[in-house]
Amino acid sequence: MLQVEKLFKTYPNGTQALKDVSFQVEDGEFLAVIGLSGSGKSTLLRCINRLIEPTSGKVIWNGMDVTAQSSADMRKVRRQIGMIFQQFNLVKRSSVMTNVLSGRLGYISPWQSLANYFSAEDKQRALTNLDQVGLREKAYVRADSLSGGQQQRVGIARALMQEPKLILADEPVASLDPVLAHSILKYLEQLNKEKGITVLCSLHFLDLVHRYATRAIALKDGELVFEGLPKEIDDAQFKAIYGQEAERVSIV
């Protein structure tokens, strides 16, 4: 179980990105995080694995206070928490295989990582994960030769190298067209249902939330303004989250 308790984040410039955010996520859930750009979605996800340090509050992961762990201990914690980014965060000039193997860095010693040394077992695991996202034949091509959708699938394979129990997906389909958006979310849905991996995924389009999420939370100006089932987001709730001038937009 993931528990977020009274989380605050204030940036050095005074921007208060999160204000007293509390919620919990049961194991095996697919939780959508929704809200306008700038509402705090990305900050929230990054505070959970401490890519961004929260100002105050707690993140409890399976009974462990993540926010109290040392930098060395966070290396072990992050093994269990995969991260998928909107802009893919691949090393574009490196091969797909090298990018995927980088997801295993938390399991090898610093000198092995400097030497880019990975075991035969890790290399086979990388090929298996690429096979799972339909990209095994692209293992040894440069990452920047792939389409956006393919690069995001490499990002998923990289996250799987951690053998995660939780995946944080920060607007993973925001830069993709509708067909590719569904393709990526179906991979995440498959991991959620078949492997039991808990997924927290920030999304913009409500029809995607209705299609893939088991539950949703909404942020507005850094505050939690909704928590419940996707079907409970009616027109009035939609306006409360996105503003009175907002209109629903579908992604086919």
C-alpha positions as CSV (number, residue, x, y, z in Angstrom):
1,M,0.0,0.0,0.0
2,L,1.1,3.6,-0.8
3,Q,0.1,6.3,1.7
4,V,0.6,10.0,1.1
5,E,0.1,12.0,4.3
6,K,-0.1,15.8,4.5
7,L,2.3,16.4,1.6
8,F,3.5,19.9,1.0
9,K,6.0,21.1,-1.6
10,T,7.1,24.7,-1.8
11,Y,9.7,25.6,-4.4
12,P,12.6,28.1,-3.7
13,N,10.8,30.8,-5.8
14,G,7.8,30.5,-3.4
15,T,5.5,28.5,-5.6
16,Q,3.4,26.2,-3.5
17,A,3.0,23.1,-5.7
18,L,1.4,20.8,-3.2
19,K,-0.8,21.8,-0.3
20,D,-1.7,19.2,2.4
21,V,-2.2,16.3,-0.1
22,S,-3.3,13.0,1.5
23,F,-4.5,9.8,-0.1
24,Q,-3.7,6.1,-0.2
25,V,-3.4,3.6,-3.0
26,E,-4.1,-0.1,-2.5
27,D,-1.8,-2.7,-4.1
28,G,-2.8,-3.5,-7.6
29,E,-4.8,-0.3,-8.3
30,F,-4.5,1.7,-11.5
31,L,-4.8,5.3,-10.1
32,A,-5.2,8.2,-12.5
33,V,-4.0,11.6,-11.4
34,I,-5.8,14.4,-13.2
35,G,-5.9,18.2,-13.2
36,L,-4.8,21.1,-15.3
37,S,-1.2,21.7,-16.3
38,G,0.5,23.3,-13.2
39,S,-1.9,21.7,-10.8
40,G,0.9,19.7,-9.1
41,K,0.6,16.3,-10.8
42,S,4.2,15.9,-11.8
43,T,5.5,17.3,-8.5
44,L,3.3,14.7,-6.7
45,L,4.7,11.8,-8.6
46,R,8.3,13.0,-8.2
47,C,7.8,13.5,-4.5
48,I,6.7,9.9,-4.1
49,N,10.1,8.6,-5.3
50,R,11.9,11.7,-4.1
51,L,13.2,12.8,-7.4
52,I,11.8,16.0,-5.9
53,E,12.2,16.4,-2.1
54,P,8.9,17.3,-0.4
55,T,8.9,20.3,1.9
56,S,6.9,18.3,4.6
57,G,4.6,15.4,5.0
58,K,5.2,11.6,4.6
59,V,5.2,9.0,1.8
60,I,4.7,5.5,3.3
61,W,5.4,2.6,0.9
62,N,4.5,-0.8,2.3
63,G,5.0,0.4,5.8
64,M,8.3,2.2,5.2
65,D,8.6,6.0,5.4
66,V,10.2,6.9,2.1
67,T,10.7,10.5,3.1
68,A,12.9,9.4,6.0
69,Q,15.3,7.2,4.0
70,S,18.9,8.2,3.5
71,S,20.3,8.7,0.0
72,A,21.9,5.3,0.1
73,D,18.7,3.6,1.2
74,M,16.7,5.4,-1.5
75,R,18.7,3.5,-4.1
76,K,17.1,0.3,-2.7
77,V,13.7,1.9,-2.5
78,R,13.7,3.0,-6.1
79,R,14.3,-0.5,-7.2
80,Q,10.7,-1.1,-6.4
81,I,9.4,2.1,-8.1
82,G,9.6,2.4,-11.9
83,M,9.3,5.8,-13.5
84,I,8.0,6.6,-17.0
85,F,8.4,10.1,-18.3
86,Q,6.5,12.3,-20.7
87,Q,9.6,13.1,-22.8
88,F,10.9,9.5,-22.6
89,N,14.3,10.5,-21.0
90,L,16.3,8.2,-23.2
91,V,19.9,8.6,-24.1
92,K,19.2,9.2,-27.8
93,R,22.6,8.3,-29.2
94,S,22.8,5.0,-27.3
95,S,21.2,1.8,-28.4
96,V,17.8,0.7,-27.2
97,M,19.5,-2.2,-25.4
98,T,21.7,0.2,-23.4
99,N,18.8,2.4,-22.5
100,V,16.8,-0.6,-21.2
101,L,19.8,-1.9,-19.3
102,S,20.1,1.4,-17.5
103,G,16.9,0.4,-15.6
104,R,19.1,-2.2,-13.8
105,L,21.6,0.3,-12.4
106,G,20.1,0.1,-8.9
107,Y,21.1,-3.6,-8.7
108,I,24.8,-3.3,-9.6
109,S,27.8,-1.8,-7.9
110,P,29.0,1.7,-8.8
111,W,32.1,0.4,-10.5
112,Q,30.0,-1.9,-12.7
113,S,27.8,1.0,-13.7
114,L,30.8,3.1,-14.6
115,A,32.1,0.2,-16.7
116,N,28.7,-0.3,-18.2
117,Y,29.0,-4.0,-17.1
118,F,25.8,-6.0,-17.1
119,S,25.5,-9.8,-16.6
120,A,24.3,-12.2,-19.2
121,E,21.2,-12.6,-17.1
122,D,20.5,-8.9,-17.1
123,K,20.9,-8.8,-20.9
124,Q,18.5,-11.6,-21.3
125,R,16.0,-9.9,-19.0
126,A,16.3,-6.7,-21.2
127,L,15.5,-8.7,-24.3
128,T,12.6,-10.4,-22.6
129,N,11.2,-7.0,-21.6
130,L,11.7,-5.6,-25.1
131,D,9.8,-8.6,-26.4
132,Q,7.0,-7.8,-24.0
133,V,6.6,-4.3,-25.5
134,G,7.1,-5.6,-29.1
135,L,10.5,-4.1,-29.7
136,R,13.0,-7.0,-29.5
137,E,14.0,-6.5,-33.1
138,K,15.0,-2.9,-32.3
139,A,17.4,-3.8,-29.4
140,Y,20.6,-2.7,-31.2
141,V,19.4,0.3,-33.1
142,R,19.9,3.9,-31.8
143,A,17.1,5.2,-29.6
144,D,16.7,8.3,-31.7
145,S,15.8,6.3,-34.7
146,L,12.5,5.2,-33.1
147,S,9.1,6.9,-33.3
148,G,7.7,8.6,-30.2
149,G,5.5,5.6,-29.4
150,Q,8.4,3.2,-29.7
151,Q,10.6,5.4,-27.5
152,Q,7.9,5.4,-24.8
153,R,7.7,1.6,-25.0
154,V,11.5,1.5,-24.5
155,G,10.8,3.6,-21.4
156,I,8.4,1.0,-20.2
157,A,10.9,-1.8,-20.8
158,R,13.5,0.2,-18.9
159,A,11.1,0.5,-15.9
160,L,10.4,-3.2,-16.0
161,M,14.1,-3.9,-15.5
162,Q,13.7,-2.7,-12.0
163,E,11.2,-5.5,-11.3
164,P,9.0,-2.8,-9.8
165,K,6.0,-3.2,-7.6
166,L,4.9,0.4,-8.4
167,I,5.1,2.4,-11.6
168,L,4.8,6.2,-11.7
169,A,3.8,7.3,-15.2
170,D,4.1,11.1,-15.6
171,E,1.8,12.1,-18.5
172,P,3.2,9.2,-20.6
173,V,0.9,9.8,-23.6
174,A,0.8,13.6,-23.6
175,S,3.1,13.9,-26.6
176,L,1.6,11.0,-28.6
177,D,-1.3,10.8,-31.0
178,P,-4.5,9.0,-30.0
179,V,-3.7,5.6,-31.4
180,L,-0.3,5.5,-29.8
181,A,-1.8,6.8,-26.5
182,H,-4.1,3.8,-26.3
183,S,-1.2,1.5,-27.3
184,I,1.0,2.8,-24.4
185,L,-1.9,2.7,-21.8
186,K,-2.8,-0.9,-22.9
187,Y,0.8,-1.9,-22.0
188,L,0.5,-0.3,-18.6
189,E,-2.9,-1.9,-18.1
190,Q,-1.5,-5.3,-19.0
191,L,1.3,-4.9,-16.5
192,N,-1.3,-3.8,-13.9
193,K,-3.6,-6.7,-14.5
194,E,-1.2,-9.5,-15.3
195,K,1.7,-8.7,-13.0
196,G,-0.2,-6.9,-10.3
197,I,2.0,-3.8,-10.6
198,T,0.4,-0.8,-9.0
199,V,0.2,2.1,-11.4
200,L,-0.1,5.8,-10.7
201,C,-0.6,7.6,-14.0
202,S,-1.2,11.3,-14.7
203,L,-3.5,11.9,-17.6
204,H,-5.3,14.8,-19.3
205,F,-8.2,13.2,-21.1
206,L,-11.1,11.9,-19.1
207,D,-12.1,9.2,-21.6
208,L,-8.6,7.6,-21.0
209,V,-9.2,7.8,-17.3
210,H,-12.6,6.1,-17.7
211,R,-11.1,3.4,-20.0
212,Y,-8.0,2.5,-18.0
213,A,-8.1,3.7,-14.4
214,T,-9.7,1.8,-11.5
215,R,-9.7,5.0,-9.4
216,A,-8.8,8.7,-9.8
217,I,-7.7,11.7,-7.8
218,A,-7.7,15.3,-9.0
219,L,-5.4,18.2,-8.1
220,K,-6.2,21.9,-8.5
221,D,-3.7,24.5,-7.5
222,G,-1.8,21.9,-5.5
223,E,-4.8,20.7,-3.5
224,L,-6.6,17.4,-3.6
225,V,-10.2,18.2,-4.9
226,F,-11.4,14.8,-5.8
227,E,-10.9,11.2,-4.9
228,G,-13.1,8.4,-6.1
229,L,-14.2,6.3,-9.1
230,P,-13.8,7.7,-12.6
231,K,-17.5,7.3,-13.3
232,E,-18.2,9.7,-10.4
233,I,-16.6,12.6,-12.3
234,D,-19.8,14.1,-13.6
235,D,-20.2,17.5,-15.4
236,A,-20.3,19.4,-12.2
237,Q,-17.2,17.6,-10.8
238,F,-15.4,18.2,-14.1
239,K,-16.1,21.9,-13.9
240,A,-14.9,22.0,-10.3
241,I,-11.6,20.3,-11.3
242,Y,-10.9,22.1,-14.6
243,G,-12.8,25.4,-14.3
244,Q,-16.2,26.6,-15.4
245,E,-14.9,27.5,-18.9
246,A,-13.5,24.0,-19.5
247,E,-15.0,21.7,-22.1
248,R,-14.7,17.9,-22.3
249,V,-12.4,16.8,-25.2
250,S,-12.4,13.2,-26.3
251,I,-9.4,11.3,-27.6
252,V,-10.5,8.7,-30.1
